[in-house]
Amino acid sequence: QVQLVESGGGLVQAGGSLRLSCAASGRTFSSHVMGWFRQAPGKGREFVAAVSWSGGSTYYVDSVKGRFSISRDNAKNTVYLQMNSLKPEDTAVYYCAADPSVKPMFRGPMHDYDYWGQGTQVTVSS
């Protein structure tokens, strides 16, 4: 069982930056693929980024490439999402998620993300 708690959301002006954190419980964090998703008002949940269990591979949705960066610190059981050059269309609730498989081959958005955090609100004003 993995429990996830996101933090770092807030209100920022367009062009600004935020860094989201996701703290995970459990001793197996370093074996899991981790992802970030978002859900804007009135829209479905969208994949944003993922990082392999080792941290050596990452995957991004096209709309955030070059602006967002996902990373992890396995010693701290934490995954991060650095968001730069934010746009109003980035406004959403951001969720951290984990694939409970142990050291799987990295497949970006195609993992079974079975564990979810409660989400953190990111609002970008124009």
Contacts in CASP RR format, 6 or more apart in sequence:
PFRMAT RR
TARGET T0000
AUTHOR 0000-0000-0000
METHOD contacts of the structure
MODEL  1
QVQLVESGGGLVQAGGSLRLSCAASGRTFSSHVMGWFRQAPGKGREFVAA
VSWSGGSTYYVDSVKGRFSISRDNAKNTVYLQMNSLKPEDTAVYYCAADP
SVKPMFRGPMHDYDYWGQGTQVTVSS
1 25 0 8 1.000
1 26 0 8 1.000
1 115 0 8 1.000
2 24 0 8 1.000
2 25 0 8 1.000
2 26 0 8 1.000
2 28 0 8 1.000
2 29 0 8 1.000
2 32 0 8 1.000
2 98 0 8 1.000
2 100 0 8 1.000
2 115 0 8 1.000
3 24 0 8 1.000
3 25 0 8 1.000
3 26 0 8 1.000
3 115 0 8 1.000
3 117 0 8 1.000
4 22 0 8 1.000
4 23 0 8 1.000
4 24 0 8 1.000
4 25 0 8 1.000
4 96 0 8 1.000
4 97 0 8 1.000
4 98 0 8 1.000
4 115 0 8 1.000
4 116 0 8 1.000
4 117 0 8 1.000
5 22 0 8 1.000
5 23 0 8 1.000
5 24 0 8 1.000
5 117 0 8 1.000
5 118 0 8 1.000
6 20 0 8 1.000
6 21 0 8 1.000
6 22 0 8 1.000
6 94 0 8 1.000
6 95 0 8 1.000
6 96 0 8 1.000
6 117 0 8 1.000
6 118 0 8 1.000
6 119 0 8 1.000
6 120 0 8 1.000
7 20 0 8 1.000
7 21 0 8 1.000
7 22 0 8 1.000
7 23 0 8 1.000
7 120 0 8 1.000
8 18 0 8 1.000
8 19 0 8 1.000
8 20 0 8 1.000
8 21 0 8 1.000
8 120 0 8 1.000
9 18 0 8 1.000
9 20 0 8 1.000
9 94 0 8 1.000
9 120 0 8 1.000
9 121 0 8 1.000
9 122 0 8 1.000
10 18 0 8 1.000
10 120 0 8 1.000
10 121 0 8 1.000
10 122 0 8 1.000
10 123 0 8 1.000
11 123 0 8 1.000
11 124 0 8 1.000
11 125 0 8 1.000
12 18 0 8 1.000
12 86 0 8 1.000
12 122 0 8 1.000
12 123 0 8 1.000
12 124 0 8 1.000
12 125 0 8 1.000
13 124 0 8 1.000
13 125 0 8 1.000
14 86 0 8 1.000
14 87 0 8 1.000
14 88 0 8 1.000
14 124 0 8 1.000
14 125 0 8 1.000
14 126 0 8 1.000
15 84 0 8 1.000
15 85 0 8 1.000
15 86 0 8 1.000
15 87 0 8 1.000
15 124 0 8 1.000
16 84 0 8 1.000
16 85 0 8 1.000
16 86 0 8 1.000
16 124 0 8 1.000
17 82 0 8 1.000
17 83 0 8 1.000
17 84 0 8 1.000
17 85 0 8 1.000
17 86 0 8 1.000
18 83 0 8 1.000
18 86 0 8 1.000
18 122 0 8 1.000
19 80 0 8 1.000
19 81 0 8 1.000
19 82 0 8 1.000
19 83 0 8 1.000
20 36 0 8 1.000
20 80 0 8 1.000
20 81 0 8 1.000
20 83 0 8 1.000
20 94 0 8 1.000
20 96 0 8 1.000
20 120 0 8 1.000
20 122 0 8 1.000
21 78 0 8 1.000
21 79 0 8 1.000
21 80 0 8 1.000
22 34 0 8 1.000
22 36 0 8 1.000
22 78 0 8 1.000
22 79 0 8 1.000
22 80 0 8 1.000
22 81 0 8 1.000
22 96 0 8 1.000
22 117 0 8 1.000
23 76 0 8 1.000
23 77 0 8 1.000
23 78 0 8 1.000
24 32 0 8 1.000
24 34 0 8 1.000
24 77 0 8 1.000
24 78 0 8 1.000
24 79 0 8 1.000
24 96 0 8 1.000
24 98 0 8 1.000
25 77 0 8 1.000
26 77 0 8 1.000
28 102 0 8 1.000
29 74 0 8 1.000
29 77 0 8 1.000
29 98 0 8 1.000
30 53 0 8 1.000
30 74 0 8 1.000
30 77 0 8 1.000
31 53 0 8 1.000
31 102 0 8 1.000
31 103 0 8 1.000
32 53 0 8 1.000
32 98 0 8 1.000
32 99 0 8 1.000
32 100 0 8 1.000
32 101 0 8 1.000
32 102 0 8 1.000
33 50 0 8 1.000
33 51 0 8 1.000
33 52 0 8 1.000
33 53 0 8 1.000
33 98 0 8 1.000
33 99 0 8 1.000
33 101 0 8 1.000
33 104 0 8 1.000
33 106 0 8 1.000
33 107 0 8 1.000
33 108 0 8 1.000
33 111 0 8 1.000
34 50 0 8 1.000
34 51 0 8 1.000
34 70 0 8 1.000
34 72 0 8 1.000
34 79 0 8 1.000
34 96 0 8 1.000
34 97 0 8 1.000
34 98 0 8 1.000
34 99 0 8 1.000
35 47 0 8 1.000
35 48 0 8 1.000
35 49 0 8 1.000
35 50 0 8 1.000
35 51 0 8 1.000
35 70 0 8 1.000
35 79 0 8 1.000
35 96 0 8 1.000
35 97 0 8 1.000
35 98 0 8 1.000
35 113 0 8 1.000
36 48 0 8 1.000
36 49 0 8 1.000
36 50 0 8 1.000
36 70 0 8 1.000
36 79 0 8 1.000
36 81 0 8 1.000
36 94 0 8 1.000
36 95 0 8 1.000
36 96 0 8 1.000
36 97 0 8 1.000
37 45 0 8 1.000
37 46 0 8 1.000
37 47 0 8 1.000
37 48 0 8 1.000
37 94 0 8 1.000
37 95 0 8 1.000
37 97 0 8 1.000
37 113 0 8 1.000
38 45 0 8 1.000
38 46 0 8 1.000
38 48 0 8 1.000
38 90 0 8 1.000
38 92 0 8 1.000
38 93 0 8 1.000
38 94 0 8 1.000
38 95 0 8 1.000
38 122 0 8 1.000
39 45 0 8 1.000
39 46 0 8 1.000
39 92 0 8 1.000
39 93 0 8 1.000
39 95 0 8 1.000
40 46 0 8 1.000
40 89 0 8 1.000
40 91 0 8 1.000
40 92 0 8 1.000
41 91 0 8 1.000
41 92 0 8 1.000
43 92 0 8 1.000
45 95 0 8 1.000
46 61 0 8 1.000
46 92 0 8 1.000
47 61 0 8 1.000
47 109 0 8 1.000
48 60 0 8 1.000
48 61 0 8 1.000
48 64 0 8 1.000
48 68 0 8 1.000
48 81 0 8 1.000
48 94 0 8 1.000
49 58 0 8 1.000
49 59 0 8 1.000
49 60 0 8 1.000
49 61 0 8 1.000
49 64 0 8 1.000
49 68 0 8 1.000
49 70 0 8 1.000
49 81 0 8 1.000
50 58 0 8 1.000
50 59 0 8 1.000
50 70 0 8 1.000
50 106 0 8 1.000
50 108 0 8 1.000
50 109 0 8 1.000
50 111 0 8 1.000
51 57 0 8 1.000
51 58 0 8 1.000
51 70 0 8 1.000
51 71 0 8 1.000
51 72 0 8 1.000
51 79 0 8 1.000
52 58 0 8 1.000
52 106 0 8 1.000
53 103 0 8 1.000
53 104 0 8 1.000
53 106 0 8 1.000
55 71 0 8 1.000
55 72 0 8 1.000
55 74 0 8 1.000
57 106 0 8 1.000
58 69 0 8 1.000
58 70 0 8 1.000
59 106 0 8 1.000
59 108 0 8 1.000
59 109 0 8 1.000
60 66 0 8 1.000
60 68 0 8 1.000
60 70 0 8 1.000
61 109 0 8 1.000
63 89 0 8 1.000
64 83 0 8 1.000
64 90 0 8 1.000
67 83 0 8 1.000
67 84 0 8 1.000
67 85 0 8 1.000
67 86 0 8 1.000
68 81 0 8 1.000
68 82 0 8 1.000
68 83 0 8 1.000
68 84 0 8 1.000
69 81 0 8 1.000
69 82 0 8 1.000
69 84 0 8 1.000
70 79 0 8 1.000
70 80 0 8 1.000
70 81 0 8 1.000
70 82 0 8 1.000
71 79 0 8 1.000
71 80 0 8 1.000
71 82 0 8 1.000
72 78 0 8 1.000
72 79 0 8 1.000
72 80 0 8 1.000
73 79 0 8 1.000
73 80 0 8 1.000
79 96 0 8 1.000
81 94 0 8 1.000
83 90 0 8 1.000
83 122 0 8 1.000
86 122 0 8 1.000
86 124 0 8 1.000
87 124 0 8 1.000
88 124 0 8 1.000
88 125 0 8 1.000
88 126 0 8 1.000
89 124 0 8 1.000
90 122 0 8 1.000
90 124 0 8 1.000
91 122 0 8 1.000
91 123 0 8 1.000
91 124 0 8 1.000
92 122 0 8 1.000
93 119 0 8 1.000
93 120 0 8 1.000
93 121 0 8 1.000
93 122 0 8 1.000
94 119 0 8 1.000
94 120 0 8 1.000
94 121 0 8 1.000
94 122 0 8 1.000
95 116 0 8 1.000
95 117 0 8 1.000
95 118 0 8 1.000
95 119 0 8 1.000
96 116 0 8 1.000
96 117 0 8 1.000
96 119 0 8 1.000
97 113 0 8 1.000
97 114 0 8 1.000
97 115 0 8 1.000
97 116 0 8 1.000
97 117 0 8 1.000
98 113 0 8 1.000
98 114 0 8 1.000
98 115 0 8 1.000
99 111 0 8 1.000
99 112 0 8 1.000
99 113 0 8 1.000
99 114 0 8 1.000
100 112 0 8 1.000
100 114 0 8 1.000
100 115 0 8 1.000
101 111 0 8 1.000
101 112 0 8 1.000
104 111 0 8 1.000
END
